[in-house]
Structures are given as structure tokens and as C-alpha cells.
Amino acid sequence: MGIIDIVGNNFAQIDAVEYEKKVREKYPEALLQQDERIVFAFKSLGGSGRDHYMLTTKRLLIKDKMGVTGKQIGYKTVPYTSVRAFSFETCGSFDTDSEMKVYARGIGTVSIDFNKNVDVLAIQRFLSSVVIQGKGAGEEYVSDAGGGYGNGSGDGNTGIFDLLGSNYTQIDKHELESRLKPSVLLPEEKVELAFKCGRDSVVFTSMRVLKIDVQGMTGKKIEYLTILWPSIRGFSIETAGNILDRDSELTLYFNLPAKECHAEGFPQNERTRMKIDFRDGQADIFAVQKFISDKLLGPDTVAPSSHGGAMTGYQDTGSGSILAWLGDDSRMVDPREAEEQFKFILQSCESVELAFKGRRDMILFTTKRVIFVDKQGLFGIGKKVEFISVPWRTITTFSVRSAGSFIDKDSELCLWLDFDDVYYPRRANEDDPPPPPIPRKSCMEIDFQKDKVDIFVVHRYLSERVMRVKGHQMKPYTSPVSSELLMPSSPDTATNLLDWIGDNASAIDPNACDVKFHEAGLLQHDEHIAFAFKSGRDSIYLTNKRLFVLDVQGFTGKKKEYMSVPLDNIRVWSVESAGHLDRDMELRVWFKGYWDNKVKQDLRKGKADIFAIQSFIAHFVIGDADGNSALKNAQAFEPAKTGAMTKILGYLSDAHVKDPVELTSQLRSSPALLQEDESVEAAFKAGRDLFIITTKRIIVIDKKGITGKSVDYRSFPLMYNTAFKIETEGRLLSGPEVKVYTADEDIKQELAKGQKNNIWQVHEILSNKMLNDPKKDFSEEEVHVSNVAQPSYNSTPAPAQQHSPVVAAQPYVQPTTFQVQVPAGMVAGQQIQVQHPHTNQMLVITVPNGVPAGGVFNVSA
């Protein structure tokens, strides 16, 4: 142990078996699970050597002794399922310490410096084996299919201009693979593409993206950065240009959790992309594109679809408007022509279903992704073209906006992406206030030419591609979107719907809404409205698939936004009861995303049952989560014994334990918060507020105002919690503490002194839920929705003085599809009245375009 290790607080490796014995002796059945083993253990050399890092078979576990006495100890758990990337840095000639960095969702970057005696590559191999498994290795693909993805034959030497421009050349993948095995790569891992610039390399393997950065004069210090394939949310390639710009480029967009930055001129997250410049003629950019497509979009092994999308056969006559041309508004064009034009960028099994063209750029909606084609250079006539690919799984929410009045004459599409690309621009002048952040690719807007794009066709198409179907999976790319859904809408669709909604109602009949929305083609065939509310000109609807927001904008109200938030992308939600002065109730939903990802709606008191709404959302978000207890040996409740002074001070801020059995019974009826298979595991009361851990979520109950009549009930699903930390009690008044990390916000709760057993009970609950849930895989970022039978959602009984529900959500009825013949003399766009064959209810149906008198079309109701 040298002075550098002490000053730098480096960690030294200790015997993992011996240390595990000590841990189990000190904390029997508390800190480690029975089937959990410590594989690597490290002890700090700085300070008094009180801190420890452990790599177990299930998690990264950090022990941090705090304070002068070290009595208060923090234990931070980072499950391997939360890890999105990691890096290891070997020792250098002068800098003799090595380093490990782990990028984990919610918690950010965890780093540790080792002394020179630690074999970091052995740790790297272990971490690779426990993190890169299952979906962590990306999609399956056919290795060497169709001749493979190319193999460089160069020696990797780069000229001075390539070094100055950081240009990479393709090198022999087999040679590099033999050099990286077995020290870096796993035994079953294969190198598919490899590139080198000077001493550095970028390697695409069957299981990860590996960036090798050789540092220092001697090159002895090397960083190996591993990025897991599912962390990559999109990518772009840029072809070589003319004369001056002869390099092609690849950009990978990903989310590596890092500390947020709000400084001007910097992105919110510094680790959001990797840009690689390729030397002209030394890399096949389209082979690179093909391999990344296979890893992110799935194998290219299925015959192409013969489905023709909307506007197939349409003859593009241009924008026809100078304003649309100047504004670069996009118009619909023939998808089959677009597919033929860009076949070289598509997988052979991939089809273009919708296509749009602006002044020179194009947008393709395919069966697997959205492709933005950006032609660069003067008037787009240059050779350089950028192709940006966004897989459907990356799109979390979408909205379409109709055209407005006066100057705003274009319609729009907004796509919220699961990609943190928020940027804080610099102020133009020193005396100016800081400019607001911009979303960049976190939220992408597309302008449409209003008379050339049917936004309701786009809405229906995105509902099919982004919303979950059949077991809550993405719509298979082999199952094309139905041509029926892509038929043009009636010109009066929006007007008729808004006229029916009216201006004064604070609650709307969901059953009547369901009929009207299906007539307008805004809902899927198997989708039904359960709750509907209106506030001013705006309205909000909860269906069995999405939260639907209708926002009327502008002075005239002509511009309207139709926003869809899929229920499976909801990460946090809360309902708030009415207060003494504030007479409105409130619903808030946070969805998966990084830009403006909260929906808030005020609900008039007496016109809605917030607990029925809460239960409805809970059913679809956590309905199939494991409702079994995480406590193996739950003890009968015993109130904590505390001294008089501790009790007085504790009630000011710290939380005292509550009886979970009694609270479970209470929260099943007044108010009805819990599901039938959900129970309270642990609960703590701090003043007027409650912190509750159930078998499915964390509930924070916050009483507000002087009277405490307004109460906020906020739910955090345990399945989306990413890491946690507990702290034991210290001296004086330092009580235990628990902190849970989520992708949206951290939850922190202090406990009263004298609750040693309770903090370890919390640790047991969170450990079992985060470490033992078999669904905790990369799929949980995409699919974690109830797949059980849908219950009836009648308004939940509640105290009369608090809630008087008016609108009741009715049980869902599976729609019936039947045929209707158009009467003589009727034309497309006109309405006819028909009788439902089963219910005998009279329905008003609009004759769709393309169906003549005497023709037959299908109706689902």
C-alpha cells in the first residue's frame, strides 16, 4: 500500500470468501440473500479503510461508512439488470491505478479506483458474463448471412490527415477477435465488424459495442468501454460527400446514465451519442448499417410483405404551394415508389407503409422503424445523404396536430423518443436571460402540408405501430397495418367530434364517447373508453390502451392536438383529492421520455372518482406484477419503542412504523387504493404523511395545506425502480434512511431512531423485488403491462362528503364486426343509420371513401 493509494482512496482486492463469511455473521439473512455469493470484494485503502465494494452474483453492492464514528452505514444496491454500460481502465506507466465505471439507470455513474494489483480484465469478464445475457446481448441475427457484413483487410495504418480528422478504417475482424480473446471477450462472443483509428478501435460484436481507447505516451493505459445493444435507441449513417468532405459517418444514439448538466452550451446528458468517421474507401457504411439494423430491429430472414400502404399508386404532383415549399412541409407520396428508391437501406423483409416528402428530404414509416432521409448540400443535390433510423420501440408517445388559422397553416406530428438529447443553448448576448432548453431528438416534430396529409391516417397508423397488441407486444413487422385503417378520413371528422363534446361538461359519458371516437376512427377496434373528462376547451380520455389528450389550441381553437400516451409507457402516476380552497381534484401521469413527459389534468370535485381512475391505471401498469410477499418470515407488528426526546423529535421529520395488516385492510376500502392481490409490506408515518411499500409499488401519501384535506396519492411501480440504498442509524438523532432510485425521480424517506429491524425489512423487500423478479430484463423497459383479464371498473365507493362520482366506467364489451351495404343515392362522406345486429341499437355510420352506392364495407361496434 503506497501513499498514492491512500491519497487517491484506491481499493484493494480482498478474499471474497472470507469477507462473505464476515458479512453473513454480522448480518445473518439480512444483507445477502441465501443463494447470493460474493465473487469479488474490495476494501478502501484511504481514510481508515472503512468502505467496501462487492460484486455478487446478483448486484453491485457498496458499503459506505459515514460520519466520524462510522456507526451509520449506507448500503447501495445496483442490480445488474439496471446496468446499461460499463468501462474498465487498466494501469498506466505513471498512473498506476486502474478504474471501473458502471452506468446504471436511475443511479447514474458508479466509479471505483483500484490499486495496481487488481486484475481489472478479470472483473471485466465477470461483469460481462452477468450483464450481457438474454436481451442484454441484443436481437438474434444470422451471422455471416448473405456474405456477412464485410471484413477489412487493411493493416489499420492511418495517415496524418485521418488522425487529425479521427477517421477510422476497417480492419480484419478475425485477427482482432483472436487478440481480444480470452482476456476481454466472452468465449461465445464473435467480432462482426472492427475499425481502427491510430491506436484506438471500435468493435461491433455479437453481444456489445466495444470502444477501445489507448491512452498516454506509452499506450499502456487502455480503457475498454462496453455499451449494451439495447442501450442504443437509434442510429444514423451519412454517406461521403463531394471533394472536400470525403468521409462517411456513423452515429449511435444511446442513453448512458450520467449526472444531469444544465450548463449553457452543453447537453443534459454528456453520454448520449458516439460519432465515428470512416476513411473514404476504407469502410462499407452500408454493411455497418445492415449489421446494426439486424442487432436492433431483429433478423432479416423473413420474406418481404406484399402489402401496399396508403397512397399506393398515387402520382406525386409536388407541394403546389410556395408557402409549403418554403416551410419544408412534407406531403404524402407513394410508399411503393419510396421503397423501391431506398431498397438499399432497408432489410429485405422490411416494407415501407407510409412515405412523406418535403422540399428535398423524405420520411419513411416502415414495418420496423422510422427513417429520416436528409439530403445535404446546396438544394440537396450533393452526394452526402444522412439516414436516421428510429426503431418503433424507441417511440414512447405521439401526437398529431391539425392546422391552425392565420399564419400557422401546417399540420404537425410529434414523436417522443426514449432518448435523452435535451440541450441547453448558449445565450446570444451576455445580458440576455438564459435561453430555454431544446429537445433536439428527445421530441421530434414533423411539419405536414395540411391538404396533402391526412393526420388521422397518421394517427391510426401510429396507434397500430406504437401501441401494444396481443399480449402487449409490439405489432410484428410481418403483420402489416390494415389498408382499411389507412383509408382517408371524413373532412368533418374533427369538427363533428368537437361539436358533440360541447363546451360546458366537466364529465362526459364514456360509453357515448366510445361510440363517437370509433366513428371518427380515433380508436383501435379492440380499444374502449372507460373515463372521459372535459376542462374548458380541452378533454382527456382513459382507454384500455392509452391516455388520450385532446388539446384545443390558439385564439380561434382551430388548431387541435391529439396526444396518445400508451398505458404501458406510464412510469409514475398520482391522484390528488380536492382541498379546502382548491376545489378541483387532479390527475398527473409521468410517461417514459425525457422531454415534457408529464400529463396533468384538473378534475372537478363531485364529477369524478379519482380512486376509480387510480385503480384503472394501476390495473394496466402493474396488473400482472408479482403480488406475493417478498418477506420470507414476516413478524407480527410491534410498535417501535423510543425514548421521550427521540419520539418528540422523530415525529417532526422521521417516519414511524405502521401496522401493514391494518393498513392493507384500510386501503382496500377507504380509500380503495390496493389491488386484490396487492398488500402492504411495510409502512411508515411521518407527521401527516405516509410512505408505503406494497407487493407491487411504492405509494407516497402526502397531505397538503393547513387543513390536510387535499391529499396526493403517488404510485411508483417496483418493476421500474432501478436501484436502492439503505442507511443504518447513527449517533445522536441520525435515524435510518431508505432511498429508491427510479428513472424519473428518487424517493427518499427517513425513519425514526430505534427501527433497526425495520430498515433491514425494507432491504429484504426491495432486494427480493429487484433481484429475484424474472421479468427484470431489458424487456421491462418495453413491456410491463397487465396481461390478465380486464375487470369491471365501476366507480369505487367513497365517503359521500369527499367524492360523489357521476361517471361510471362500464365493463368492456368486445366489439362485433358486421357488413353494411351503402344504399342507393348515398356517396362517400355521407352518414347513414344502421341497426346493430346484436344489440339492436341504432348507429350513425359515415360512408368511407372509395365505397360506391351498393358497395359493402365493414363496421366494428
URGIJO-V540874 format. One record per backbone hydrogen bond with DSSP energy under -1.0 kcal/mol. NH is the residue of the N-H (numbers start at 1). CO is the residue of the C=O. E is the energy in kcal/mol with one decimal. If there is no record, write none. Layout:
nh:co:e
NH:CO:E
NH:CO:E
This chain:
nh:co:e
6:2:-1.6
7:3:-2.8
8:4:-2.6
10:5:-2.3
11:113:-2.8
12:43:-2.9
14:41:-2.5
19:15:-2.1
20:16:-2.2
21:17:-1.7
22:18:-1.8
23:19:-2.3
24:20:-2.5
25:21:-2.0
26:22:-2.2
27:23:-3.0
30:27:-1.8
36:33:-1.6
39:55:-2.6
40:55:-1.8
42:53:-2.4
43:12:-2.8
44:51:-2.3
45:10:-2.9
49:46:-2.3
52:63:-2.0
53:42:-1.8
54:61:-2.7
55:40:-2.6
56:59:-2.7
57:37:-1.6
60:78:-2.4
61:54:-2.9
62:76:-2.4
63:52:-3.1
64:74:-2.9
66:72:-3.0
74:64:-3.1
75:726:-3.1
76:62:-2.4
77:724:-3.4
78:60:-2.4
80:58:-1.5
82:79:-1.7
83:80:-1.1
84:103:-3.1
85:103:-1.2
86:226:-1.9
87:101:-2.6
88:224:-1.7
89:99:-2.8
90:222:-2.5
92:95:-3.5
96:94:-1.2
98:114:-1.4
99:89:-2.0
100:112:-2.4
101:87:-2.6
102:110:-2.9
103:85:-2.9
104:108:-2.8
105:82:-2.5
107:105:-1.4
108:104:-2.2
110:102:-2.8
112:100:-2.2
114:98:-2.8
115:11:-2.1
118:115:-1.7
120:118:-1.3
123:119:-1.3
124:120:-2.5
125:121:-2.1
126:122:-1.8
127:123:-2.8
128:124:-2.2
129:125:-1.9
130:126:-1.6
131:127:-1.9
132:128:-2.1
133:131:-1.7
136:133:-2.2
137:134:-1.5
138:135:-1.8
139:295:-2.3
145:142:-1.7
147:144:-1.2
148:145:-1.1
152:171:-1.1
163:159:-2.1
164:160:-2.4
165:161:-1.9
167:162:-3.1
168:277:-3.7
169:196:-2.5
170:282:-2.6
171:194:-2.3
176:172:-1.7
177:173:-2.3
178:174:-1.9
179:175:-1.3
180:176:-2.0
181:177:-1.2
184:180:-2.9
185:180:-1.9
189:186:-1.5
192:204:-2.5
193:204:-1.9
195:202:-2.2
196:169:-2.8
197:200:-2.6
200:197:-2.1
201:212:-2.2
202:195:-2.1
203:210:-3.3
204:193:-2.9
205:208:-2.6
206:190:-2.3
209:227:-2.4
210:203:-3.2
211:225:-2.5
212:201:-3.0
213:223:-2.6
215:221:-3.3
223:213:-2.6
224:88:-3.0
225:211:-2.7
226:86:-3.4
227:209:-2.6
228:84:-1.7
231:228:-1.5
232:229:-1.8
233:253:-2.5
234:253:-1.3
235:389:-1.8
236:251:-2.3
237:387:-1.9
238:249:-2.6
239:385:-2.4
241:245:-2.0
245:242:-1.9
248:278:-1.3
249:238:-2.3
250:276:-2.4
251:236:-2.6
252:274:-2.6
253:234:-2.6
254:272:-2.2
255:231:-1.2
256:271:-1.9
261:268:-2.0
265:424:-3.5
266:263:-1.3
268:422:-3.1
274:252:-2.0
276:250:-3.2
278:248:-3.4
279:168:-3.0
282:279:-2.5
285:283:-1.0
288:284:-1.8
289:285:-2.1
290:286:-2.0
291:287:-2.1
292:288:-2.4
293:289:-2.2
294:290:-2.2
295:291:-2.2
296:292:-2.2
297:293:-3.1
298:294:-1.2
312:309:-1.3
314:311:-2.4
325:321:-2.0
326:322:-2.5
327:323:-2.3
329:324:-2.4
330:447:-2.8
331:357:-2.1
332:452:-1.4
333:355:-2.3
338:334:-1.9
339:335:-2.5
340:336:-2.1
341:337:-2.2
342:338:-2.2
345:342:-1.6
350:347:-1.7
353:365:-3.1
354:365:-1.7
356:363:-2.4
357:331:-2.6
358:361:-3.1
362:373:-2.0
363:356:-2.4
364:371:-2.8
365:354:-3.0
366:369:-2.8
367:351:-1.8
370:390:-2.3
371:364:-2.6
372:388:-2.5
373:362:-3.3
374:386:-3.0
376:384:-2.3
380:377:-2.1
381:378:-1.8
382:376:-1.1
386:374:-2.6
387:237:-2.9
388:372:-2.5
389:235:-3.5
390:370:-2.6
392:368:-1.5
394:391:-1.6
395:392:-1.1
396:416:-2.6
397:416:-1.1
398:564:-1.7
399:414:-2.0
400:562:-1.8
401:412:-2.9
402:560:-2.5
404:408:-1.4
408:405:-1.2
409:407:-1.6
411:448:-1.4
412:401:-2.1
413:446:-2.2
414:399:-2.8
415:444:-2.4
416:397:-2.7
417:442:-2.5
418:394:-2.6
419:417:-2.0
421:419:-1.3
423:438:-2.6
424:266:-2.2
432:429:-1.3
438:423:-2.7
442:439:-2.6
444:415:-2.5
446:413:-2.7
448:411:-3.6
449:330:-3.1
452:449:-2.1
453:449:-1.1
458:454:-1.7
459:455:-2.5
460:456:-2.3
461:457:-2.4
462:458:-2.7
463:459:-2.0
464:460:-1.5
465:461:-1.9
466:462:-3.1
467:463:-1.1
469:473:-2.6
473:469:-2.0
479:476:-1.8
487:484:-1.1
493:490:-1.8
496:492:-2.8
497:493:-1.7
498:494:-2.4
499:495:-2.5
500:496:-1.7
501:497:-2.0
502:498:-2.0
508:532:-1.8
513:509:-2.2
514:510:-2.3
515:511:-1.6
516:512:-2.1
517:513:-3.0
518:514:-1.8
519:515:-2.2
520:516:-1.9
522:517:-2.5
527:524:-1.8
530:542:-3.2
531:542:-1.5
533:540:-2.5
534:506:-1.3
535:538:-2.9
538:535:-1.8
539:550:-2.3
540:533:-2.5
541:548:-2.9
542:531:-2.4
543:546:-2.7
544:528:-1.3
547:565:-2.6
548:541:-3.3
549:563:-2.6
550:539:-2.8
551:561:-2.6
553:559:-3.4
561:551:-2.9
562:400:-3.1
563:549:-2.9
564:398:-3.2
565:547:-2.4
567:545:-2.4
569:566:-2.0
570:567:-1.6
571:590:-2.8
572:590:-1.6
573:715:-1.4
574:588:-2.6
575:713:-1.7
576:586:-2.6
577:711:-2.4
579:582:-3.0
585:603:-3.7
586:576:-2.2
587:601:-2.7
588:574:-2.6
589:599:-2.5
590:572:-2.9
591:597:-2.2
592:569:-2.6
599:589:-3.0
601:587:-2.7
603:585:-3.2
607:604:-2.0
613:609:-1.9
614:610:-2.4
615:611:-2.3
616:612:-2.0
617:613:-2.3
618:614:-2.4
619:615:-2.1
620:616:-1.4
621:617:-1.8
622:618:-2.7
625:622:-1.5
647:643:-2.4
648:644:-2.1
649:645:-2.6
650:646:-2.5
651:647:-1.7
654:650:-1.3
655:750:-1.4
656:685:-3.0
658:683:-2.6
663:659:-2.2
664:660:-2.3
665:661:-1.9
666:662:-2.0
667:663:-2.8
669:666:-1.5
670:666:-2.6
673:667:-2.5
673:671:-1.5
674:667:-1.9
678:675:-1.5
681:693:-2.9
682:693:-1.9
684:691:-2.3
685:656:-3.5
686:689:-2.2
689:686:-2.2
690:701:-2.3
691:684:-2.7
692:699:-2.7
693:682:-3.1
694:697:-3.1
695:679:-1.6
698:716:-2.5
699:692:-2.6
700:714:-2.4
701:690:-2.5
702:712:-2.6
704:710:-3.2
712:702:-2.7
713:575:-3.0
714:700:-2.3
715:573:-3.2
716:698:-2.6
718:696:-2.2
720:717:-1.3
721:718:-1.3
722:741:-2.6
723:741:-1.1
724:77:-1.8
725:739:-2.8
726:75:-2.1
727:737:-2.8
728:73:-2.7
730:734:-2.3
734:731:-2.0
737:727:-2.0
738:749:-2.5
739:725:-2.9
740:747:-3.0
741:723:-2.8
747:740:-2.9
749:738:-2.7
751:736:-3.1
752:655:-2.8
759:755:-1.8
760:756:-1.3
761:757:-1.5
762:758:-2.2
763:759:-1.8
764:760:-2.0
765:761:-2.2
766:762:-2.6
767:763:-2.4
768:764:-2.3
769:765:-2.2
770:766:-2.3
771:767:-2.7
772:768:-1.2
776:773:-1.8
777:775:-2.8
780:777:-1.6
781:778:-1.5
782:779:-1.5
783:779:-3.9
786:620:-1.2
802:799:-1.6
803:799:-2.4
818:859:-2.7
820:857:-2.7
822:855:-2.9
826:823:-1.6
829:847:-3.0
830:827:-1.8
832:845:-3.2
834:843:-2.6
836:841:-3.0
840:836:-1.6
843:834:-3.6
845:832:-3.2
847:830:-3.0
851:848:-1.3
854:822:-2.5
855:852:-2.2
857:820:-2.1
859:818:-3.0
861:816:-2.5
